[in-house]
Amino acid sequence: MTGRRLAAALGLTLTLGLSLLAQQPAFARAPDQSPRPPLRGSAEAAPNEAAPDEAALPALRPHPRPEETAPVAGAAPVPPPQRSPRLRPPSAQVTSAAVRPASLPFLSPDRSPLPLSRPDGLEEKVFFKRLKRRKGSVCGDIDIQGDKLGAVKGKLRGCGATDTVRVREVAGVRLSQQAIMTCDTARALKTWVERGVKPAFRRRGPVVEMRVAAHYACRTRNNRPGAKISEHGRAQAIDISAFTMRDGEVITVLKGWGRGTTLRPLREVWKTACGPFGTVLGPKADGYHRDHFHVDVARYRSGPYCR
């Protein structure tokens, strides 16, 4: 009897539960109605939603005809509507490339303003050129081109040097004749060319050659009998009388020192030599040096001697 009563009670409970669920709206609908919301723009709307007012919706109109857009006499012209999005303005790089002459290879309109790729074999040429310059350098400096000479001797007592070189080019500027000097003199000459000679003639140059008036020679000072041995006799001096520009212009110390356009750079050349060299003599020193600059690496306790 107990089992039958329990089964009857469960059946009654199940019946009451189903009847309560049937009373809910979602379950009371017809089977063909979906609980999902209707699609936007669908003709069927939810029962609890009102249909939109057609007058509130924007009317779809075709493009106006030409006669409709014609301006009315006496009426102010109506500006055309702004279109969106706007075109991006051209960049400064494209504008600058367009205004340059079309003959330039990198800036013509049909080419990219970016530089071209490095030509094939250029690195190899640069490498072998530098290797060749390295082999032709002296004094451990690739910017000093020449040959090792070794010891030189002279007839007079006090002349000569133990370790000399024959220099033909310094800092890219060739010498009119190969000059015999010590490495200290060659290094001082390089410093002078880089810091003094090239900057002084940068508006007229560049300088491609220096005319050598004198280098190593076993003699006394100014060739005077009984005078002390000149620094030329010790391979520590060199005389420069002129400078040649790339365009062929030659500026001599003799004529250029008195001109207005060449006097200033020549004075700058003379001034900058004082420091790398211990002795600097120019046209104002004496009559012996009116046509050249004498420079040597002799050092004095009181400092450089420059006249």
C-alpha positions as CSV (number, residue, x, y, z in Angstrom):
1,M,0.0,0.0,0.0
2,T,2.8,2.4,0.8
3,G,4.3,2.1,-2.8
4,R,1.0,2.7,-4.5
5,R,0.4,5.9,-2.4
6,L,3.9,7.2,-3.3
7,A,3.4,6.6,-7.0
8,A,0.0,8.4,-6.9
9,A,1.5,11.4,-5.1
10,L,4.3,11.7,-7.7
11,G,1.8,11.5,-10.5
12,L,-0.3,14.3,-9.0
13,T,2.8,16.5,-8.5
14,L,3.8,16.1,-12.2
15,T,0.3,16.9,-13.4
16,L,0.3,20.1,-11.4
17,G,3.7,21.2,-12.6
18,L,2.8,20.7,-16.3
19,S,-0.4,22.7,-15.8
20,L,1.5,25.6,-14.3
21,L,4.0,25.6,-17.2
22,A,1.3,25.6,-19.8
23,Q,0.0,28.9,-18.3
24,Q,3.3,30.8,-19.1
25,P,3.2,33.1,-22.3
26,A,6.3,31.5,-23.9
27,F,4.7,28.0,-23.7
28,A,1.2,29.2,-24.5
29,R,2.1,30.4,-28.0
30,A,1.5,28.4,-31.1
31,P,4.3,26.0,-32.2
32,D,5.0,28.1,-35.3
33,Q,5.9,31.2,-33.3
34,S,9.6,31.6,-32.3
35,P,10.7,33.2,-29.0
36,R,13.5,35.0,-30.9
37,P,13.0,38.7,-31.7
38,P,12.0,39.6,-35.3
39,L,14.6,40.6,-37.8
40,R,15.3,44.4,-38.3
41,G,13.4,45.6,-41.3
42,S,11.0,42.6,-41.3
43,A,7.4,43.2,-42.2
44,E,6.4,41.2,-39.1
45,A,6.8,43.0,-35.9
46,A,6.5,41.9,-32.3
47,P,3.0,42.0,-31.0
48,N,3.9,44.5,-28.3
49,E,5.8,46.8,-30.7
50,A,4.1,49.5,-32.8
51,A,4.8,49.8,-36.5
52,P,7.1,52.8,-37.4
53,D,5.6,55.9,-38.8
54,E,6.4,56.0,-42.6
55,A,6.3,59.8,-42.5
56,A,9.2,59.8,-40.0
57,L,11.4,57.7,-42.3
58,P,13.6,59.7,-44.8
59,A,12.3,59.5,-48.2
60,L,14.5,57.9,-50.9
61,R,14.9,60.3,-53.7
62,P,16.8,59.8,-57.0
63,H,19.6,62.1,-58.0
64,P,18.3,65.6,-59.1
65,R,18.0,66.3,-62.7
66,P,20.2,69.0,-64.3
67,E,17.2,71.4,-64.8
68,E,16.3,71.0,-61.1
69,T,19.8,72.1,-60.0
70,A,20.0,75.1,-62.3
71,P,20.5,78.3,-60.4
72,V,17.4,80.6,-60.2
73,A,17.9,84.1,-61.5
74,G,18.7,86.5,-58.7
75,A,19.3,83.8,-56.1
76,A,22.7,83.2,-54.4
77,P,24.6,80.2,-55.8
78,V,24.4,77.2,-53.5
79,P,27.8,75.7,-52.9
80,P,28.1,72.0,-53.7
81,P,27.9,69.7,-50.7
82,Q,31.2,68.5,-49.1
83,R,32.1,65.0,-50.1
84,S,33.5,62.7,-47.5
85,P,36.2,61.4,-47.1
86,R,38.5,64.1,-48.4
87,L,41.5,63.4,-50.5
88,R,44.8,63.3,-48.6
89,P,47.1,66.3,-49.5
90,P,50.4,65.4,-51.3
91,S,53.4,64.9,-49.0
92,A,56.3,67.4,-49.0
93,Q,58.6,64.7,-50.4
94,V,56.4,64.1,-53.5
95,T,55.9,67.9,-54.0
96,S,59.6,68.6,-53.8
97,A,60.3,65.8,-56.3
98,A,57.7,67.1,-58.7
99,V,59.1,70.7,-58.9
100,R,62.7,69.6,-59.5
101,P,63.9,69.3,-63.1
102,A,62.9,66.1,-64.8
103,S,66.5,65.6,-66.1
104,L,67.7,64.7,-62.6
105,P,67.9,60.9,-62.5
106,F,66.5,60.5,-58.9
107,L,63.8,63.1,-59.0
108,S,62.1,62.6,-62.3
109,P,58.3,62.0,-62.1
110,D,58.6,58.5,-63.4
111,R,61.2,57.4,-60.9
112,S,61.2,57.0,-57.1
113,P,62.8,59.8,-55.1
114,L,64.7,57.1,-53.1
115,P,68.4,56.5,-54.1
116,L,69.2,53.7,-56.4
117,S,70.9,50.6,-55.2
118,R,74.6,50.4,-55.0
119,P,76.1,49.3,-58.4
120,D,77.5,45.8,-58.6
121,G,81.2,45.6,-58.0
122,L,81.5,49.1,-56.3
123,E,82.4,47.6,-52.9
124,E,85.1,45.5,-54.6
125,K,86.5,48.5,-56.4
126,V,86.6,50.6,-53.2
127,F,88.2,47.7,-51.3
128,F,91.0,47.3,-53.9
129,K,91.5,51.0,-54.2
130,R,92.0,51.3,-50.4
131,L,94.2,48.3,-50.4
132,K,96.4,49.9,-53.1
133,R,96.6,53.1,-51.1
134,R,97.5,51.2,-48.0
135,K,100.4,49.6,-49.9
136,G,101.6,52.9,-51.2
137,S,101.4,54.7,-47.8
138,V,104.3,55.6,-45.5
139,C,104.7,56.6,-41.9
140,G,101.8,54.3,-41.0
141,D,99.3,56.7,-42.4
142,I,97.2,55.9,-45.4
143,D,96.8,59.7,-46.2
144,I,100.5,60.0,-46.7
145,Q,101.4,58.5,-50.0
146,G,105.0,57.9,-50.9
147,D,108.0,55.5,-50.6
148,K,110.4,54.6,-47.9
149,L,113.8,56.0,-48.5
150,G,115.8,55.3,-45.3
151,A,119.0,57.1,-44.3
152,V,120.3,60.1,-46.3
153,K,123.7,61.7,-45.9
154,G,125.2,65.0,-46.9
155,K,128.6,66.5,-47.6
156,L,128.4,69.0,-44.8
157,R,128.7,68.1,-41.1
158,G,125.2,68.0,-39.5
159,C,123.3,67.1,-42.6
160,G,121.3,63.9,-43.2
161,A,118.7,61.9,-41.5
162,T,118.4,58.3,-40.5
163,D,114.8,57.4,-41.5
164,T,113.3,59.4,-44.3
165,V,110.5,59.0,-46.9
166,R,109.8,60.3,-50.3
167,V,106.3,61.9,-50.3
168,R,104.2,62.5,-53.4
169,E,100.7,63.1,-51.9
170,V,99.4,64.3,-48.5
171,A,95.7,64.2,-47.5
172,G,94.6,63.9,-51.1
173,V,96.7,66.9,-52.3
174,R,99.6,65.9,-54.5
175,L,103.0,67.6,-54.5
176,S,104.4,69.0,-57.6
177,Q,107.6,67.0,-57.0
178,Q,108.3,64.2,-54.6
179,A,109.8,65.6,-51.5
180,I,112.3,63.9,-49.1
181,M,111.4,64.4,-45.4
182,T,111.1,62.7,-42.1
183,C,107.9,61.1,-40.9
184,D,107.5,63.9,-38.3
185,T,107.6,66.5,-41.1
186,A,105.2,64.4,-43.2
187,R,102.7,64.2,-40.3
188,A,102.9,67.9,-39.7
189,L,102.4,68.6,-43.4
190,K,99.2,66.4,-43.4
191,T,97.8,68.3,-40.3
192,W,98.5,71.6,-42.0
193,V,96.8,70.6,-45.2
194,E,93.7,69.3,-43.5
195,R,93.3,72.0,-40.9
196,G,94.7,75.0,-42.8
197,V,95.2,74.7,-46.5
198,K,91.9,73.1,-47.5
199,P,89.7,75.3,-45.3
200,A,91.4,78.4,-46.4
201,F,90.7,77.7,-50.1
202,R,87.3,76.0,-49.7
203,R,85.5,78.8,-51.6
204,R,88.0,78.8,-54.5
205,G,89.1,75.2,-54.4
206,P,89.4,72.5,-53.7
207,V,93.1,72.4,-53.7
208,V,94.6,69.6,-55.7
209,E,98.3,70.4,-55.8
210,M,101.0,72.3,-53.9
211,R,104.1,73.5,-55.6
212,V,107.3,72.4,-53.8
213,A,110.0,75.0,-54.0
214,A,112.5,73.1,-51.9
215,H,112.8,70.0,-49.7
216,Y,115.8,68.1,-48.5
217,A,119.1,69.8,-49.4
218,C,122.4,69.7,-47.5
219,R,123.1,73.4,-47.1
220,T,123.3,76.3,-44.6
221,R,120.5,78.7,-43.8
222,N,119.6,80.8,-46.8
223,N,122.8,79.3,-48.4
224,R,125.0,81.8,-46.5
225,P,128.6,80.8,-45.9
226,G,129.4,79.9,-42.3
227,A,125.8,79.9,-41.2
228,K,124.1,77.1,-39.3
229,I,122.9,74.0,-41.1
230,S,119.3,74.6,-42.4
231,E,116.5,72.3,-41.4
232,H,116.3,71.4,-45.1
233,G,119.7,69.7,-44.5
234,R,118.0,67.5,-41.8
235,A,115.0,66.6,-43.9
236,Q,112.8,68.5,-41.5
237,A,111.6,71.4,-43.8
238,I,109.7,72.0,-46.9
239,D,109.0,75.2,-49.0
240,I,105.7,75.8,-50.7
241,S,105.4,78.5,-53.3
242,A,102.0,78.0,-54.9
243,F,98.6,76.2,-54.7
244,T,96.7,74.8,-57.6
245,M,92.8,74.6,-57.6
246,R,90.8,71.9,-59.3
247,D,89.6,74.4,-62.0
248,G,93.3,75.1,-62.9
249,E,93.7,78.4,-61.0
250,V,97.2,78.8,-59.6
251,I,97.7,81.1,-56.5
252,T,101.3,81.9,-56.0
253,V,102.7,83.3,-52.8
254,L,104.7,86.0,-54.7
255,K,101.7,87.5,-56.5
256,G,98.8,86.3,-54.4
257,W,100.2,87.9,-51.1
258,G,99.6,91.4,-52.6
259,R,96.1,90.8,-54.0
260,G,92.8,91.5,-52.2
261,T,91.1,88.3,-53.2
262,T,94.0,86.0,-52.5
263,L,95.7,87.7,-49.6
264,R,93.2,86.6,-47.0
265,P,93.4,82.9,-47.8
266,L,97.2,83.0,-48.0
267,R,97.4,84.7,-44.6
268,E,95.1,82.0,-43.3
269,V,97.4,79.3,-44.7
270,W,100.4,81.0,-43.1
271,K,98.7,81.4,-39.8
272,T,97.4,77.8,-39.5
273,A,100.9,76.5,-40.2
274,C,102.1,77.9,-36.9
275,G,101.4,75.0,-34.5
276,P,101.9,71.9,-36.5
277,F,105.3,73.3,-37.5
278,G,107.8,74.9,-35.1
279,T,109.1,77.4,-37.6
280,V,106.9,79.3,-40.2
281,L,108.4,82.0,-42.4
282,G,106.5,83.9,-45.1
283,P,106.8,87.1,-47.2
284,K,106.9,89.3,-44.2
285,A,109.8,87.5,-42.6
286,D,112.6,88.7,-45.0
287,G,113.5,89.0,-48.6
288,Y,114.5,85.3,-48.8
289,H,110.9,84.2,-48.3
290,R,109.0,86.7,-50.3
291,D,107.9,84.0,-52.8
292,H,107.2,81.0,-50.6
293,F,106.3,79.6,-47.2
294,H,109.1,77.9,-45.3
295,V,107.9,75.4,-42.7
296,D,109.9,73.0,-40.5
297,V,109.4,70.9,-37.3
298,A,112.3,72.4,-35.3
299,R,111.1,73.1,-31.7
300,Y,112.1,75.9,-29.4
301,R,111.7,76.3,-25.7
302,S,109.9,79.6,-26.2
303,G,107.3,78.0,-28.6
304,P,106.8,78.2,-32.3
305,Y,108.6,80.8,-34.3
306,C,106.2,82.3,-36.9
307,R,107.0,85.4,-39.0
